[in-house]
């Protein structure tokens, strides 16, 4: 029998909205937890620092420094005593606990008749998750160069390009000084050069002046974000996107997120050759002049899914799960294109974030490539 140093934390290996996360304080509690669990679970050191924070971070390949786009503090679901009410009454009268009332009354059954002192706090759930009643507090005002240096250093050690760090610490100041903190997990690293963007578009050209045109059109595009970790699983709960490792004993090949959009673009272009039609290889209009343009585009998400590819017993398997994953339905941004002959080099930058606010890494998509 393994002799643990209690308390410890136990939770399902695959995130389930904070469900079945438990603080285990004895061998008897661990035995009861083990008997109740019907899925694989993991045991971790229980970190007793008072603050839990999440840091959303990204860094471009080849760059020494990254960016922190979000910093939040997580608060437990808890009640505050008034010196008169029992724990039972505090739970029943607490609006934020209403959707968990039966579970909380059962969990704290032995303490329900206790009267909390005035201003005494009692934590109802150890899971810092919105679906378990937790609350998020914006700490973006604390983002500075000192905090960024902490995560630049961590990201280089782990080849981490973007995602979320979940951390417990004694204080924000201690975290900035690289003291008294522990990483609970980090989620969502993407392999930038393995990710790709492809689109099929129909583009028309309208002359505005002699060498000034508006190129406009419609099409379909696919974003493919390939994760650095080939066994990474992406899921979601009420609080946001969840990343976890698939623990099956198979040979993982690839893990990615794909999003499909229908798009419209309107790009003013200066064509020094003054061609009335856009030069393209497939139309036989090659042209022999230089052109440049910049303008807006917008798209609407029509599908998204994760894909996990692995080999088991020599056979290749592909698992797809279609879901929104809190991706923003609308994308919009600016497009720069420079061309000569029948080829254009383009750069797209999405001005809105990939994920809905506070539901995932705070990121903007950037893509570049060639059109023919």
CORMO-V527678 format. One record per pair of residues at least 24 apart in sequence whose ideal C-beta (glycine too) atoms are under 8 Angstrom apart, sorted by the first residue. I is the first residue (numbers start at 1). J is the second residue. Records with the same first field share a line. If there is no record, write none. Layout:
I: J ; J
//
This chain:
1: 27
4: 30 ; 43
6: 46
7: 46
8: 43 ; 44 ; 45 ; 46
9: 43 ; 44 ; 45 ; 46 ; 47 ; 126
10: 41 ; 42 ; 43 ; 44
11: 41 ; 42 ; 44
12: 37 ; 39 ; 40 ; 41 ; 42
13: 39 ; 40 ; 41 ; 42 ; 244 ; 245 ; 247
14: 39 ; 40 ; 233 ; 235 ; 244 ; 246
15: 235 ; 237 ; 242 ; 244
16: 237
17: 129 ; 131 ; 132 ; 237 ; 238 ; 239
18: 125 ; 127 ; 128 ; 129 ; 131 ; 132 ; 134 ; 237 ; 239
19: 127 ; 131 ; 132
21: 126 ; 127 ; 129 ; 132
22: 126
23: 126
40: 247
44: 184
45: 182
47: 168 ; 182 ; 184
49: 168 ; 169 ; 170 ; 180 ; 181 ; 182
50: 170
51: 168 ; 169 ; 170 ; 171 ; 172
52: 128 ; 166 ; 167 ; 168 ; 184
53: 139 ; 166 ; 167 ; 168 ; 169 ; 172 ; 175
54: 164 ; 165 ; 166 ; 167
55: 147 ; 151 ; 164 ; 165 ; 167
56: 163 ; 164 ; 361 ; 362 ; 363
57: 151 ; 155 ; 160 ; 162 ; 163 ; 164 ; 165
58: 161 ; 162 ; 163 ; 361 ; 363
59: 152 ; 155 ; 160 ; 161 ; 162
60: 161 ; 192
61: 161 ; 192 ; 193
64: 152
65: 148 ; 152
66: 148 ; 151 ; 152 ; 155
67: 148
68: 143 ; 147 ; 148 ; 151
69: 361 ; 362 ; 363
70: 140 ; 358 ; 361 ; 362
71: 138 ; 139 ; 140 ; 142 ; 143 ; 147
72: 136 ; 137 ; 138 ; 139 ; 358
73: 136 ; 137 ; 139
74: 128 ; 134 ; 135 ; 136 ; 137
75: 128 ; 134 ; 135 ; 136 ; 137
76: 123 ; 124 ; 125 ; 126 ; 128 ; 134
77: 123 ; 124 ; 125 ; 132 ; 133 ; 134 ; 135
78: 121 ; 122 ; 123 ; 124
79: 116 ; 121 ; 122 ; 124
80: 116 ; 119 ; 120 ; 121 ; 122
81: 115 ; 116 ; 117 ; 118 ; 119 ; 120 ; 121 ; 122
82: 116 ; 118
83: 115 ; 116 ; 117 ; 118
84: 115
85: 115 ; 116
86: 112 ; 113 ; 114 ; 115
87: 111 ; 112 ; 113 ; 114 ; 115 ; 116 ; 122
88: 112 ; 113
90: 116 ; 122
91: 124
96: 133 ; 135
97: 124 ; 133
99: 133
100: 124 ; 125 ; 132 ; 133
129: 237 ; 238 ; 239
130: 237 ; 238 ; 239 ; 240
131: 237 ; 238 ; 239
134: 239
136: 239 ; 358
139: 172
142: 172
144: 176
146: 176 ; 177
147: 175 ; 176
150: 175 ; 176 ; 178
153: 178
154: 183
158: 186 ; 189
159: 189 ; 228
160: 186 ; 189 ; 228
161: 189 ; 190 ; 191 ; 192 ; 228
162: 188 ; 189 ; 190 ; 361 ; 363
163: 187 ; 188 ; 189 ; 190 ; 243 ; 361
164: 188 ; 243 ; 360 ; 361
187: 241 ; 242 ; 243 ; 244
188: 227 ; 232 ; 234 ; 241 ; 243 ; 360 ; 361
189: 227 ; 228 ; 229 ; 232
190: 225 ; 226 ; 227 ; 228
191: 226 ; 227 ; 228
194: 226
195: 223 ; 224 ; 225 ; 226 ; 256
196: 224 ; 226
197: 221 ; 222 ; 223 ; 224 ; 348 ; 367 ; 369
198: 222 ; 224
199: 263
201: 263 ; 265 ; 371
203: 265 ; 278 ; 280
204: 278
205: 269 ; 275 ; 276 ; 277 ; 278
207: 276
208: 268
210: 274
211: 270 ; 271 ; 272 ; 273 ; 274
212: 268 ; 269 ; 270
213: 268 ; 269 ; 270 ; 271
214: 266 ; 267 ; 268 ; 269
215: 265 ; 266 ; 267 ; 268 ; 269 ; 278 ; 293 ; 295
216: 264 ; 265 ; 266 ; 267
217: 264 ; 265
218: 262 ; 263 ; 264 ; 265
219: 262 ; 263 ; 265
220: 260 ; 261 ; 262 ; 263
221: 260 ; 261 ; 263 ; 299
222: 258 ; 259 ; 260 ; 261
223: 257 ; 258 ; 259 ; 260 ; 261 ; 365 ; 367
224: 256 ; 257 ; 258
225: 256 ; 257 ; 258 ; 259
226: 254 ; 255 ; 256
227: 255 ; 256 ; 257
229: 255
230: 254 ; 255
231: 255 ; 308 ; 310
233: 306 ; 308
234: 306 ; 325
236: 323 ; 325 ; 326 ; 359
239: 359
240: 326 ; 355 ; 358 ; 359 ; 360
241: 325 ; 326 ; 355 ; 359 ; 360 ; 361
246: 308
248: 310 ; 312
250: 310 ; 311 ; 312 ; 317
251: 310 ; 311 ; 312
252: 308 ; 309 ; 310
253: 309 ; 310 ; 311 ; 316
254: 307 ; 308 ; 309
255: 306 ; 307 ; 308 ; 309
256: 306 ; 307
257: 304 ; 305 ; 306 ; 307 ; 325
258: 304 ; 305 ; 306 ; 307
259: 301 ; 303 ; 304 ; 327
260: 301 ; 302 ; 303 ; 304
261: 299 ; 300 ; 301 ; 302 ; 331
262: 299 ; 300 ; 302
263: 297 ; 298 ; 299 ; 300
264: 297 ; 298 ; 299
265: 295 ; 296 ; 297 ; 298 ; 335
266: 295 ; 296 ; 297
267: 293 ; 294 ; 295 ; 296 ; 297 ; 335 ; 337
268: 293 ; 294 ; 295
269: 293 ; 337
279: 339 ; 341 ; 342
280: 342 ; 372
281: 342 ; 343 ; 372
282: 372
285: 342
286: 341 ; 342
287: 340 ; 341 ; 342
288: 341
289: 340
290: 338 ; 339 ; 340
291: 338 ; 339 ; 340 ; 344
292: 337 ; 338 ; 339
293: 336 ; 337
294: 334 ; 335 ; 336 ; 337
295: 334 ; 335
296: 332 ; 333 ; 334 ; 335
297: 332 ; 333 ; 334 ; 335 ; 348
298: 330 ; 331 ; 332
299: 330 ; 331 ; 332
300: 329 ; 330 ; 331
301: 327 ; 328 ; 329 ; 330 ; 331
325: 355 ; 360
326: 355 ; 356 ; 359 ; 360
327: 354 ; 355 ; 356
328: 352 ; 353 ; 354 ; 355 ; 356
331: 365
333: 364 ; 365
337: 371
339: 371
342: 372
343: 370 ; 371 ; 372
344: 370 ; 371
345: 369 ; 370
346: 370 ; 371
//
